Amino acid sequence: MSKKKFKVKNTAGMFDLIKGVTMLLVIYVHTYSLFPLTFVFKNTYQADFESSMGLLLVPHILITIYSMFVCALMPLFFSVSGYGIRKMSFKKSVSKQAKTLLYPYIVTTIITTILHLCTHYTLYRYLPDSVKETCRIAGGFLLGLSKTSEYNGVKIFSCGPIWYILALFWGIIIFNLLLNYLEEKYLPYASLAIAFVGWLLSLGNTVPWCISQGLVAVFYICLGYLAKKKKWFTEGVSKRATIILLLLVVFPDMVIRFVGVIDGMADNVYPFSILTILINGFVGLFTIALFLQLNRFSGIITSFLRKIGRYSIYVLCVHTIEMMGFPYYYFANKWTGNVAVGSTLLYIIRAGIDIAICFGFVAIKDKIINLYDSKKRRE
């Protein structure tokens, strides 16, 4: 019996698998970074040309592939959001994004601030210092800072991984404006120009409310929008386009990561300016296309990962709350054993807590909604 060739289908949950894997990787990155002596951290974020060249070949290749994926994480997430975007009025767009994105941001801000004050005071038993540190946390959320910054000598902490929500808010609203006022053929050029402005803003001090990242995100959202319009994921691209993508984007990116260069959208780090933004955007699309091929597999593990992907925004909020509200650095500094073991144990604990809280919240929310709907129908 002949086997049918797998074909990527344009379905609502087609990106759940990659979103699930991405969320787990985000938690992993934020965990091993607490242990600067871990192998991955030393050979990515602390790497330089000399140390990179000193690695054995196999570990070096693995670190290179990992670095390519990590640098493309946020771009591909924005592209996934752009894949499902539809043109609407400015007022409706702002209203919808405020409800979908800003409400969770506000709730996360409140819970994180309260948790931080409680945990900090419990650990150090000094209220004035606890209030001071919590104000720095609250300030980072109110200003929407993607990284810890100083203004007039005052240190303000970042808002953590939830910066993505603010950047997505601006990115979708701005791209929707482009959809309303430009022809489709001009969208790539306009979105790239806006991303260029975002890069220019990144050269100064941290821009509040993640406006800089939001402008850069417009380009990534545009790539996702075009991917759907051109059916790049479902029908593929020509061999010529594939070769061009490999030669001009993927291979150069591989070389860049191989020599130890790494960037980060959260920190507004783009080593090769607008070229970094371009490369990460197309590598993000390439990564999405590879992961979509994994949709042919089904089972307990893939179903679990897809479930995490479906609730990715909740996982992100819960992860932000525990990351910014709980001083993990305190316990990481106390760890005296093997750093790989310590970071792995902490990762398992954090990921387990985040996922359990997220799934529990969704279950309760759905139950309340179902009870409300059934009561309304009876009336």
RAGIKA-V118690 format. One record per backbone hydrogen bond with DSSP energy under -1.0 kcal/mol. NH is the residue of the N-H (numbers start at 1). CO is the residue of the C=O. E is the energy in kcal/mol with one decimal. If there is no record, write none. Layout:
nh->NH co->CO e->E
nh->NH co->CO e->E
This chain:
nh->11 co->9 e->-1.6
nh->14 co->11 e->-1.3
nh->16 co->13 e->-1.4
nh->19 co->15 e->-2.1
nh->20 co->16 e->-2.2
nh->21 co->17 e->-2.3
nh->22 co->18 e->-2.3
nh->23 co->19 e->-2.2
nh->24 co->20 e->-1.8
nh->25 co->21 e->-2.1
nh->26 co->22 e->-2.4
nh->27 co->23 e->-1.9
nh->28 co->24 e->-1.8
nh->29 co->25 e->-2.8
nh->30 co->26 e->-2.0
nh->32 co->28 e->-2.5
nh->33 co->29 e->-1.2
nh->34 co->31 e->-1.7
nh->35 co->32 e->-1.5
nh->38 co->35 e->-2.3
nh->42 co->38 e->-2.4
nh->43 co->39 e->-1.7
nh->44 co->41 e->-1.1
nh->46 co->41 e->-1.8
nh->52 co->48 e->-2.5
nh->53 co->49 e->-2.3
nh->55 co->52 e->-1.4
nh->60 co->56 e->-2.2
nh->61 co->57 e->-2.6
nh->62 co->58 e->-2.3
nh->63 co->59 e->-2.6
nh->64 co->60 e->-2.2
nh->65 co->61 e->-2.4
nh->66 co->62 e->-2.5
nh->67 co->63 e->-2.7
nh->68 co->64 e->-2.2
nh->69 co->65 e->-2.0
nh->70 co->66 e->-2.7
nh->71 co->67 e->-2.4
nh->73 co->70 e->-1.1
nh->76 co->72 e->-2.5
nh->77 co->73 e->-1.8
nh->78 co->74 e->-2.4
nh->79 co->75 e->-2.2
nh->80 co->76 e->-2.2
nh->81 co->77 e->-1.7
nh->82 co->78 e->-2.0
nh->83 co->79 e->-1.4
nh->85 co->82 e->-1.0
nh->93 co->89 e->-2.5
nh->94 co->90 e->-2.5
nh->95 co->91 e->-2.3
nh->96 co->92 e->-2.6
nh->97 co->93 e->-2.5
nh->98 co->94 e->-2.3
nh->99 co->95 e->-1.9
nh->100 co->96 e->-2.5
nh->101 co->97 e->-2.9
nh->102 co->97 e->-1.1
nh->103 co->98 e->-1.8
nh->105 co->101 e->-1.5
nh->106 co->102 e->-2.6
nh->107 co->103 e->-2.4
nh->108 co->104 e->-2.5
nh->109 co->105 e->-2.2
nh->110 co->106 e->-2.2
nh->111 co->107 e->-2.3
nh->112 co->108 e->-2.5
nh->113 co->109 e->-2.2
nh->114 co->110 e->-2.0
nh->115 co->111 e->-2.6
nh->116 co->112 e->-2.8
nh->117 co->113 e->-1.9
nh->118 co->114 e->-2.1
nh->119 co->115 e->-2.9
nh->120 co->116 e->-2.6
nh->121 co->117 e->-1.9
nh->122 co->118 e->-2.1
nh->123 co->119 e->-2.0
nh->124 co->120 e->-2.4
nh->125 co->121 e->-2.5
nh->130 co->126 e->-2.0
nh->131 co->127 e->-2.8
nh->132 co->128 e->-2.1
nh->133 co->129 e->-2.5
nh->134 co->130 e->-2.2
nh->135 co->131 e->-2.2
nh->136 co->132 e->-1.4
nh->137 co->133 e->-1.6
nh->138 co->134 e->-3.0
nh->139 co->135 e->-2.5
nh->140 co->136 e->-1.6
nh->141 co->137 e->-1.6
nh->142 co->138 e->-2.7
nh->143 co->139 e->-2.3
nh->145 co->140 e->-2.3
nh->149 co->156 e->-2.4
nh->151 co->154 e->-2.3
nh->154 co->151 e->-1.8
nh->156 co->149 e->-3.3
nh->159 co->145 e->-3.1
nh->163 co->160 e->-1.7
nh->164 co->161 e->-1.5
nh->165 co->162 e->-1.1
nh->167 co->163 e->-2.4
nh->168 co->164 e->-2.6
nh->169 co->165 e->-2.1
nh->170 co->166 e->-2.1
nh->171 co->167 e->-2.7
nh->172 co->168 e->-2.6
nh->173 co->169 e->-1.8
nh->174 co->170 e->-2.6
nh->175 co->171 e->-2.4
nh->176 co->172 e->-2.4
nh->177 co->173 e->-1.5
nh->178 co->174 e->-1.7
nh->179 co->175 e->-2.2
nh->180 co->176 e->-1.6
nh->181 co->177 e->-1.5
nh->182 co->178 e->-2.2
nh->186 co->183 e->-1.6
nh->187 co->184 e->-1.1
nh->190 co->186 e->-2.4
nh->191 co->187 e->-2.8
nh->192 co->188 e->-1.9
nh->193 co->189 e->-2.1
nh->194 co->190 e->-2.1
nh->195 co->191 e->-2.2
nh->196 co->192 e->-2.0
nh->197 co->193 e->-1.6
nh->198 co->194 e->-2.0
nh->199 co->195 e->-2.2
nh->200 co->196 e->-2.2
nh->201 co->197 e->-2.2
nh->202 co->198 e->-1.3
nh->203 co->200 e->-1.2
nh->204 co->201 e->-1.2
nh->209 co->143 e->-3.9
nh->211 co->208 e->-1.4
nh->214 co->210 e->-2.2
nh->215 co->211 e->-2.2
nh->216 co->212 e->-1.9
nh->217 co->213 e->-2.6
nh->219 co->216 e->-1.0
nh->221 co->217 e->-2.9
nh->222 co->218 e->-2.1
nh->223 co->219 e->-1.9
nh->224 co->220 e->-1.9
nh->225 co->221 e->-2.3
nh->226 co->222 e->-2.8
nh->227 co->223 e->-2.1
nh->228 co->224 e->-1.4
nh->229 co->225 e->-2.2
nh->230 co->226 e->-3.3
nh->232 co->227 e->-2.0
nh->235 co->231 e->-2.2
nh->242 co->238 e->-2.1
nh->243 co->239 e->-2.4
nh->244 co->240 e->-2.3
nh->245 co->241 e->-2.4
nh->246 co->242 e->-2.3
nh->247 co->243 e->-2.7
nh->248 co->244 e->-2.8
nh->249 co->245 e->-1.7
nh->250 co->245 e->-2.0
nh->251 co->246 e->-2.8
nh->253 co->249 e->-2.2
nh->254 co->250 e->-2.1
nh->255 co->251 e->-2.2
nh->256 co->252 e->-2.3
nh->257 co->253 e->-2.4
nh->258 co->254 e->-2.0
nh->259 co->255 e->-1.6
nh->260 co->257 e->-1.3
nh->261 co->256 e->-2.0
nh->264 co->269 e->-1.3
nh->268 co->265 e->-1.0
nh->269 co->264 e->-2.7
nh->273 co->270 e->-2.0
nh->275 co->272 e->-1.7
nh->277 co->273 e->-1.2
nh->278 co->274 e->-2.3
nh->279 co->275 e->-2.9
nh->280 co->276 e->-2.6
nh->281 co->277 e->-1.8
nh->282 co->278 e->-2.1
nh->283 co->279 e->-2.6
nh->284 co->280 e->-2.0
nh->285 co->281 e->-1.7
nh->286 co->282 e->-2.3
nh->287 co->283 e->-2.5
nh->288 co->284 e->-2.4
nh->289 co->285 e->-2.5
nh->290 co->286 e->-1.8
nh->291 co->287 e->-2.3
nh->292 co->288 e->-2.3
nh->294 co->291 e->-1.4
nh->295 co->292 e->-1.3
nh->296 co->293 e->-1.0
nh->297 co->294 e->-1.9
nh->303 co->299 e->-2.2
nh->304 co->300 e->-2.0
nh->305 co->301 e->-2.4
nh->306 co->302 e->-2.4
nh->307 co->303 e->-1.9
nh->308 co->304 e->-1.9
nh->309 co->305 e->-2.1
nh->310 co->306 e->-2.3
nh->311 co->307 e->-1.4
nh->312 co->309 e->-1.4
nh->315 co->311 e->-2.3
nh->316 co->312 e->-2.5
nh->317 co->313 e->-1.8
nh->318 co->314 e->-2.7
nh->319 co->315 e->-2.8
nh->320 co->316 e->-2.1
nh->321 co->317 e->-2.2
nh->322 co->318 e->-2.3
nh->323 co->319 e->-2.3
nh->324 co->320 e->-2.8
nh->325 co->321 e->-1.9
nh->326 co->322 e->-1.0
nh->328 co->326 e->-2.1
nh->330 co->327 e->-1.4
nh->332 co->328 e->-2.4
nh->333 co->329 e->-2.4
nh->342 co->338 e->-2.5
nh->343 co->339 e->-2.7
nh->344 co->340 e->-2.0
nh->345 co->341 e->-2.7
nh->346 co->342 e->-2.3
nh->347 co->343 e->-2.1
nh->348 co->344 e->-2.4
nh->349 co->345 e->-2.2
nh->350 co->346 e->-2.8
nh->351 co->347 e->-3.0
nh->352 co->348 e->-2.2
nh->353 co->349 e->-2.4
nh->354 co->350 e->-2.9
nh->355 co->351 e->-2.5
nh->356 co->352 e->-2.3
nh->357 co->353 e->-2.6
nh->358 co->354 e->-2.3
nh->359 co->355 e->-2.9
nh->360 co->356 e->-2.3
nh->361 co->357 e->-2.6
nh->362 co->358 e->-2.5
nh->363 co->359 e->-2.3
nh->364 co->360 e->-2.3
nh->365 co->361 e->-2.8
nh->366 co->362 e->-2.8
nh->367 co->363 e->-2.0
nh->368 co->364 e->-2.4
nh->369 co->365 e->-2.4
nh->370 co->366 e->-2.5
nh->371 co->367 e->-2.4
nh->372 co->368 e->-2.3
nh->373 co->369 e->-2.6
nh->374 co->370 e->-2.5
nh->375 co->371 e->-2.1
nh->376 co->372 e->-2.1
nh->377 co->373 e->-2.2
nh->378 co->374 e->-1.8
nh->379 co->375 e->-1.4
